[in-house]
């Protein structure tokens, strides 16, 4: 049976930093994927690689725009469903004609939102392909 190596960290190093140095260390730590500041500092001092977070602004912008469009589509879809339910309850021809007139605007909004989504996806695809 092999003897297990003791990996507990029992040694302490006391380090003094200026406020600016501490702030710089903290900013760099926040950009890393290290779970603790001590892990980040240890890896840096021992020359080990540190994995940094990476944010793609175009993807962030795309996600924000898609979220807005999703809300718009949900609202349009809800309104459209309500109009269809109303259609099933109509008894007279004049009510039916009125419903058709009012539904045209909702259909146009729906198609406009779909077109915005398609354009947004196209722009993102073009950026990724560069």
Backbone as a printed PyTorch tensor [residue, N CA C, xyz], in Angstrom:
tensor([[[  0.8440,  -1.1830,   0.0000],
         [  0.0000,   0.0000,   0.0000],
         [  0.8890,   1.2460,   0.0000]],

        [[  0.5200,   2.2280,  -0.8710],
         [  1.3150,   3.4570,  -0.9620],
         [  0.9490,   4.4100,   0.1620]],

        [[  1.9250,   5.1090,   0.6410],
         [  1.7020,   6.0980,   1.6790],
         [  1.2010,   7.3940,   1.0440]],

        [[  0.1070,   7.9360,   1.5680],
         [ -0.4590,   9.1670,   1.0160],
         [  0.3840,  10.3660,   1.4200]],

        [[  0.5620,  11.2740,   0.4570],
         [  1.3330,  12.4780,   0.7020],
         [  0.4470,  13.5060,   1.4100]],

        [[  0.9850,  14.1870,   2.3800],
         [  0.2410,  15.2120,   3.1110],
         [  0.1470,  16.4600,   2.2480]],

        [[ -1.0840,  16.8260,   1.8400],
         [ -1.2840,  18.0030,   0.9890],
         [ -1.8980,  19.1710,   1.7570]],

        [[ -1.9840,  19.0450,   3.0690],
         [ -2.5280,  20.1550,   3.8590],
         [ -1.5500,  21.3220,   3.8360]],

        [[ -2.0870,  22.4840,   3.7210],
         [ -1.2620,  23.6870,   3.7330],
         [ -1.1920,  24.1910,   5.1660]],

        [[ -0.0280,  24.0650,   5.7340],
         [  0.1270,  24.4360,   7.1410],
         [  1.0560,  25.6200,   7.3280]],

        [[  1.6980,  26.0780,   6.2430],
         [  2.6520,  27.1670,   6.3430],
         [  1.9910,  28.4880,   5.9680]],

        [[  2.3280,  29.5260,   6.7010],
         [  1.7430,  30.8380,   6.4770],
         [  2.7950,  31.8070,   5.9550]],

        [[  2.3630,  32.6800,   5.0440],
         [  3.1890,  33.8070,   4.5980],
         [  2.3610,  35.0640,   4.8520]],

        [[  2.9230,  35.9800,   5.5780],
         [  2.2390,  37.2490,   5.8310],
         [  2.7880,  38.2620,   4.8380]],

        [[  1.9040,  38.9120,   4.1240],
         [  2.2850,  39.8050,   3.0460],
         [  1.5870,  41.1420,   3.2240]],

        [[  2.3570,  42.1970,   3.1730],
         [  1.7720,  43.5360,   3.2770],
         [  1.6890,  44.1480,   1.8760]],

        [[  0.5460,  44.7830,   1.5990],
         [  0.3240,  45.4260,   0.3070],
         [ -0.1590,  46.8450,   0.5260]],

        [[  0.1000,  47.6910,  -0.4650],
         [ -0.5100,  49.0220,  -0.4310],
         [ -1.9730,  48.8660,  -0.8260]],

        [[ -2.7420,  49.9010,  -0.6310],
         [ -4.1510,  49.8670,  -1.0270],
         [ -4.2730,  49.6340,  -2.5290]],

        [[ -3.4200,  50.3060,  -3.3110],
         [ -3.4610,  50.1300,  -4.7670],
         [ -3.1080,  48.6990,  -5.1670]],

        [[ -2.0920,  48.1350,  -4.5150],
         [ -1.7100,  46.7530,  -4.8130],
         [ -2.8310,  45.7820,  -4.4650]],

        [[ -3.4590,  46.0030,  -3.3360],
         [ -4.5740,  45.1410,  -2.9080],
         [ -5.7400,  45.2540,  -3.8840]],

        [[ -6.0540,  46.4850,  -4.3160],
         [ -7.1390,  46.6920,  -5.2790],
         [ -6.8320,  46.0230,  -6.6140]],

        [[ -5.5790,  46.1130,  -7.0670],
         [ -5.1720,  45.4700,  -8.3060],
         [ -5.3080,  43.9480,  -8.1950]],

        [[ -4.8390,  43.4100,  -7.0740],
         [ -4.9610,  41.9670,  -6.8360],
         [ -6.4310,  41.5470,  -6.8320]],

        [[ -7.2750,  42.3230,  -6.1860],
         [ -8.7020,  42.0100,  -6.1100],
         [ -9.3600,  42.0550,  -7.4900]],

        [[ -9.0320,  43.0730,  -8.2960],
         [ -9.5950,  43.1830,  -9.6490],
         [ -9.1830,  41.9980, -10.5150]],

        [[ -7.9120,  41.6280, -10.4300],
         [ -7.4420,  40.4860, -11.2180],
         [ -8.0850,  39.1830, -10.7460]],

        [[ -8.2430,  39.0480,  -9.4390],
         [ -8.9000,  37.8570,  -8.8830],
         [-10.3380,  37.7560,  -9.3930]],

        [[-11.0570,  38.8770,  -9.4250],
         [-12.4480,  38.8790,  -9.8740],
         [-12.5850,  38.5010, -11.3470]],

        [[-11.5260,  38.7010, -12.1250],
         [-11.5470,  38.3200, -13.5300],
         [-11.1870,  36.8510, -13.7370]],

        [[-10.7860,  36.1790, -12.6590],
         [-10.3680,  34.7830, -12.7730],
         [-11.5070,  33.8470, -12.3890]],

        [[-11.2900,  32.5720, -12.6340],
         [-12.2500,  31.5490, -12.2330],
         [-11.8710,  30.9030, -10.9080]],

        [[-10.8480,  31.4380, -10.2400],
         [-10.4350,  30.8960,  -8.9370],
         [-11.5470,  31.1430,  -7.9170]],

        [[-11.8520,  30.1200,  -7.1020],
         [-12.9360,  30.2740,  -6.1340],
         [-12.5720,  31.1690,  -4.9490]],

        [[-11.2830,  31.2520,  -4.6160],
         [-10.8530,  32.0420,  -3.4610],
         [ -9.6460,  32.8880,  -3.8350]],

        [[ -9.5260,  34.0150,  -3.1570],
         [ -8.3930,  34.9050,  -3.3780],
         [ -7.0860,  34.1890,  -3.0660]],

        [[ -7.0690,  33.3700,  -2.0420],
         [ -5.8400,  32.6550,  -1.6820],
         [ -5.4150,  31.6960,  -2.7970]],

        [[ -6.3730,  31.0350,  -3.4430],
         [ -6.0370,  30.1550,  -4.5700],
         [ -5.4140,  30.9570,  -5.7090]],

        [[ -6.0150,  32.1120,  -5.9920],
         [ -5.5140,  32.9720,  -7.0590],
         [ -4.0950,  33.4370,  -6.7470]],

        [[ -3.8700,  33.9290,  -5.5360],
         [ -2.5490,  34.4250,  -5.1490],
         [ -1.5220,  33.2920,  -5.1690]],

        [[ -1.8840,  32.1230,  -4.6720],
         [ -0.9710,  30.9740,  -4.6380],
         [ -0.5510,  30.5860,  -6.0560]],

        [[ -1.5240,  30.4920,  -6.9660],
         [ -1.2000,  30.1190,  -8.3470],
         [ -0.2670,  31.1460,  -8.9890]],

        [[ -0.5130,  32.4320,  -8.7320],
         [  0.3420,  33.4710,  -9.2950],
         [  1.7560,  33.3910,  -8.7360]],

        [[  1.8810,  33.2150,  -7.4410],
         [  3.2050,  33.1550,  -6.8180],
         [  3.9910,  31.9200,  -7.2520]],

        [[  3.2920,  30.8160,  -7.4890],
         [  3.9590,  29.5680,  -7.8720],
         [  4.0900,  29.4100,  -9.3890]],

        [[  3.6650,  30.4310, -10.1420],
         [  3.8130,  30.3990, -11.5900],
         [  2.8800,  29.4160, -12.2890]],

        [[  1.7940,  29.0700, -11.6390],
         [  0.8250,  28.1500, -12.2530],
         [ -0.1680,  28.9500, -13.0930]],

        [[ -0.7520,  28.3200, -14.1050],
         [ -1.7060,  29.0600, -14.9480],
         [ -2.9900,  29.4030, -14.1990]],

        [[ -3.5220,  30.5720, -14.5180],
         [ -4.7880,  31.0380, -13.9520],
         [ -5.7580,  31.2220, -15.1050]],

        [[ -6.9100,  30.5980, -15.0120],
         [ -7.9170,  30.7170, -16.0650],
         [ -8.7480,  31.9690, -15.7940]],

        [[ -8.8600,  32.8090, -16.8130],
         [ -9.6030,  34.0580, -16.6730],
         [-10.9810,  33.9320, -17.3040]],

        [[-11.9060,  34.7010, -16.7770],
         [-13.2360,  34.7880, -17.3600],
         [-13.1160,  35.5610, -18.6630]],

        [[-13.9390,  35.1900, -19.6230],
         [-13.9350,  35.9020, -20.8960],
         [-15.3670,  36.2610, -21.2370]],

        [[-15.6030,  37.5340, -21.5200],
         [-16.9300,  38.0070, -21.9010],
         [-16.8700,  38.4850, -23.3330]],

        [[-17.7860,  38.0060, -24.1320],
         [-17.8890,  38.4400, -25.5110],
         [-19.0180,  39.4580, -25.5760]],

        [[-18.6730,  40.7310, -25.7720],
         [-19.6640,  41.8050, -25.7280],
         [-20.7440,  41.6190, -26.7790]],

        [[-20.3830,  41.1260, -27.9620],
         [-21.3970,  40.9510, -28.9940],
         [-22.4020,  39.8810, -28.5790]],

        [[-21.9500,  38.8360, -27.8950],
         [-22.8740,  37.8090, -27.4090],
         [-23.7450,  38.3750, -26.2940]],

        [[-23.1420,  39.1610, -25.3940],
         [-23.9270,  39.7890, -24.3250],
         [-25.0150,  40.6970, -24.9070]],

        [[-24.6510,  41.4940, -25.9190],
         [-25.6280,  42.3760, -26.5640],
         [-26.7290,  41.5570, -27.2350]],

        [[-26.3280,  40.4730, -27.8740],
         [-27.2900,  39.6000, -28.5470],
         [-28.2740,  39.0070, -27.5330]],

        [[-27.7670,  38.5200, -26.4150],
         [-28.6220,  37.9240, -25.3880],
         [-29.6060,  38.9580, -24.8550]],

        [[-29.1380,  40.1740, -24.6320],
         [-30.0120,  41.2420, -24.1420],
         [-31.1140,  41.5440, -25.1540]],

        [[-30.7560,  41.6530, -26.4210],
         [-31.7510,  41.9540, -27.4590],
         [-32.7490,  40.8100, -27.6180]],

        [[-32.2640,  39.5860, -27.6020],
         [-33.1580,  38.4320, -27.7170],
         [-34.1170,  38.3780, -26.5260]],

        [[-33.6390,  38.7290, -25.3450],
         [-34.5180,  38.7460, -24.1620],
         [-35.6420,  39.7610, -24.3350]],

        [[-35.2930,  40.9400, -24.8730],
         [-36.3220,  41.9600, -25.1300],
         [-37.3280,  41.4720, -26.1660]],

        [[-36.8100,  40.8980, -27.2450],
         [-37.6880,  40.4150, -28.3020],
         [-38.5650,  39.2660, -27.8080]],

        [[-38.0250,  38.4450, -26.9350],
         [-38.8100,  37.3410, -26.3750],
         [-39.9990,  37.8730, -25.5850]],

        [[-39.7540,  38.9140, -24.8010],
         [-40.8580,  39.5340, -24.0560],
         [-41.9090,  40.0920, -25.0000]],

        [[-41.4400,  40.7600, -26.0630],
         [-42.3710,  41.3000, -27.0570],
         [-43.1920,  40.1790, -27.6970]],

        [[-42.5150,  39.1080, -28.0650],
         [-43.2130,  37.9890, -28.7040],
         [-44.2210,  37.3500, -27.7560]],

        [[-43.8570,  37.2320, -26.4920],
         [-44.7960,  36.6680, -25.5150],
         [-46.0530,  37.5210, -25.4110]],

        [[-45.8730,  38.8390, -25.3600],
         [-47.0260,  39.7380, -25.2650],
         [-47.9010,  39.6300, -26.5090]],

        [[-47.2670,  39.6180, -27.6760],
         [-48.0260,  39.5140, -28.9200],
         [-48.7460,  38.1670, -28.9780]],

        [[-48.0520,  37.1030, -28.5890],
         [-48.6620,  35.7700, -28.5930],
         [-49.8630,  35.6930, -27.6630]],

        [[-49.7410,  36.2980, -26.4750],
         [-50.8660,  36.3050, -25.5320],
         [-52.0590,  37.0570, -26.1110]],

        [[-51.7890,  38.2130, -26.7030],
         [-52.8740,  38.9900, -27.3090],
         [-53.5170,  38.2180, -28.4570]],

        [[-52.7060,  37.5810, -29.2450],
         [-53.2240,  36.8210, -30.3790],
         [-54.0960,  35.6540, -29.8980]],

        [[-53.6410,  34.9640, -28.8620],
         [-54.4470,  33.8660, -28.2950],
         [-55.7920,  34.3660, -27.7630]],

        [[-55.7770,  35.5270, -27.1350],
         [-57.0300,  36.0880, -26.6400],
         [-57.9650,  36.4110, -27.7980]],

        [[-57.4180,  36.8940, -28.8890],
         [-58.2670,  37.2090, -30.0460],
         [-58.8400,  35.9300, -30.6600]],

        [[-58.0570,  34.8840, -30.7160],
         [-58.5560,  33.6250, -31.2680],
         [-59.6760,  33.0720, -30.3830]],

        [[-59.5020,  33.1690, -29.0640],
         [-60.5770,  32.7270, -28.1540],
         [-61.8390,  33.5460, -28.3900]],

        [[-61.6520,  34.8400, -28.6060],
         [-62.7900,  35.7120, -28.8810],
         [-63.4790,  35.2940, -30.1840]],

        [[-62.7040,  34.9270, -31.1920],
         [-63.2450,  34.4850, -32.4740],
         [-64.1900,  33.2910, -32.2860]],

        [[-63.8310,  32.3860, -31.4060],
         [-64.6550,  31.1990, -31.1820],
         [-65.9900,  31.5190, -30.5020]],

        [[-66.0630,  32.6730, -29.8600],
         [-67.2980,  33.0340, -29.1620],
         [-68.2040,  33.9680, -29.9670]],

        [[-67.7190,  34.4390, -31.0970],
         [-68.4960,  35.3940, -31.8830],
         [-69.7340,  34.7400, -32.4950]],

        [[-70.8030,  35.4570, -32.4440],
         [-72.0670,  34.9530, -32.9800],
         [-72.4950,  35.7080, -34.2360]],

        [[-72.1040,  36.9550, -34.3240],
         [-72.5890,  37.7680, -35.4320],
         [-71.4540,  38.1050, -36.3930]],

        [[-71.8280,  38.3120, -37.6360],
         [-70.8670,  38.6070, -38.6930],
         [-70.1240,  39.9200, -38.4470]],

        [[-70.7710,  40.9490, -37.8860],
         [-70.1250,  42.2440, -37.6540],
         [-68.9990,  42.1090, -36.6130]],

        [[-69.2250,  41.2820, -35.6040],
         [-68.1700,  41.0570, -34.6050],
         [-66.9550,  40.3790, -35.2440]],

        [[-67.2030,  39.4690, -36.1510],
         [-66.1340,  38.7560, -36.8360],
         [-65.2840,  39.7220, -37.6580]],

        [[-65.9420,  40.6270, -38.4120],
         [-65.2240,  41.6090, -39.2180],
         [-64.3950,  42.5390, -38.3340]],

        [[-64.9350,  42.9110, -37.1910],
         [-64.2280,  43.7750, -36.2560],
         [-62.9910,  43.0690, -35.7090]],

        [[-63.1410,  41.7890, -35.3970],
         [-62.0090,  41.0130, -34.8890],
         [-60.9020,  40.9060, -35.9280]],

        [[-61.2690,  40.6810, -37.1670],
         [-60.2650,  40.5710, -38.2320],
         [-59.4990,  41.8810, -38.3520]],

        [[-60.1920,  43.0040, -38.2910],
         [-59.5330,  44.3110, -38.3900],
         [-58.5560,  44.5200, -37.2360]],

        [[-58.9640,  44.1820, -36.0400],
         [-58.0910,  44.4000, -34.8830],
         [-56.9230,  43.4190, -34.8560]],

        [[-57.0930,  42.2430, -35.4420],
         [-56.0120,  41.2480, -35.4100],
         [-54.9000,  41.5680, -36.4030]],

        [[-55.1870,  42.3900, -37.4040],
         [-54.1630,  42.7350, -38.3930],
         [-52.9600,  43.4030, -37.7360]],

        [[-53.2060,  44.3020, -36.8140],
         [-52.1110,  44.9970, -36.1140],
         [-51.2580,  44.0270, -35.3060]],

        [[-51.9110,  43.0820, -34.6440],
         [-51.1640,  42.0950, -33.8610],
         [-50.3100,  41.2070, -34.7660]],

        [[-50.8480,  40.8240, -35.8960],
         [-50.0830,  40.0090, -36.8500],
         [-48.8650,  40.7730, -37.3530]],

        [[-49.0350,  42.0610, -37.6610],
         [-47.9210,  42.8720, -38.1310],
         [-46.8450,  42.9970, -37.0550]],

        [[-47.2600,  43.1800, -35.7960],
         [-46.2940,  43.2510, -34.6970],
         [-45.5350,  41.9350, -34.5580]],

        [[-46.2400,  40.8260, -34.6950],
         [-45.6210,  39.5110, -34.5980],
         [-44.5840,  39.3360, -35.6980]],

        [[-44.9580,  39.6440, -36.9190],
         [-44.0250,  39.4860, -38.0320],
         [-42.8470,  40.4490, -37.9210]],

        [[-43.0810,  41.6430, -37.3940],
         [-41.9990,  42.6050, -37.1790],
         [-41.0010,  42.0630, -36.1570]],

        [[-41.5060,  41.4970, -35.0630],
         [-40.6240,  40.9210, -34.0390],
         [-39.8320,  39.7410, -34.5930]],

        [[-40.4620,  38.9250, -35.3870],
         [-39.7700,  37.7840, -35.9950],
         [-38.6600,  38.2820, -36.9220]],

        [[-38.9480,  39.3280, -37.6700],
         [-37.9420,  39.8950, -38.5670],
         [-36.7550,  40.4500, -37.7690]],

        [[-37.0200,  41.0970, -36.6390],
         [-35.9470,  41.6180, -35.7880],
         [-35.0700,  40.4820, -35.2720]],

        [[-35.6870,  39.3920, -34.8770],
         [-34.9260,  38.2340, -34.3880],
         [-34.0370,  37.6870, -35.5000]],

        [[-34.5940,  37.5590, -36.6830],
         [-33.8060,  37.0370, -37.8080],
         [-32.6190,  37.9490, -38.1000]],

        [[-32.8300,  39.2620, -38.0940],
         [-31.7340,  40.2030, -38.3550],
         [-30.6710,  40.1320, -37.2670]],

        [[-31.1090,  40.0150, -36.0250],
         [-30.1860,  39.9370, -34.8950],
         [-29.3230,  38.6760, -34.9980]],

        [[-29.9390,  37.5550, -35.3170],
         [-29.2080,  36.2960, -35.4720],
         [-28.2330,  36.4010, -36.6410]],

        [[-28.6510,  37.0200, -37.7250],
         [-27.7860,  37.1940, -38.8850],
         [-26.5620,  38.0360, -38.5400]],

        [[-26.7580,  39.1360, -37.8050],
         [-25.6430,  39.9940, -37.3990],
         [-24.6570,  39.2230, -36.5230]],

        [[-25.1730,  38.4580, -35.5830],
         [-24.2960,  37.6850, -34.7040],
         [-23.5180,  36.6450, -35.5030]],

        [[-24.1670,  35.9920, -36.4260],
         [-23.5000,  34.9780, -37.2550],
         [-22.3850,  35.6220, -38.0740]],

        [[-22.6300,  36.8070, -38.6060],
         [-21.6000,  37.5110, -39.3830],
         [-20.3990,  37.8510, -38.5100]],

        [[-20.6360,  38.2800, -37.2600],
         [-19.5280,  38.5960, -36.3520],
         [-18.7160,  37.3550, -36.0210]],

        [[-19.3990,  36.2470, -35.7870],
         [-18.7020,  35.0020, -35.4520],
         [-17.8790,  34.4850, -36.6190]],

        [[-18.3400,  34.7190, -37.8420],
         [-17.6480,  34.1860, -39.0080],
         [-16.4400,  35.0240, -39.4230]],

        [[-16.2680,  36.2040, -38.8500],
         [-15.1250,  37.0680, -39.2250],
         [-13.8330,  36.5240, -38.6920]]])
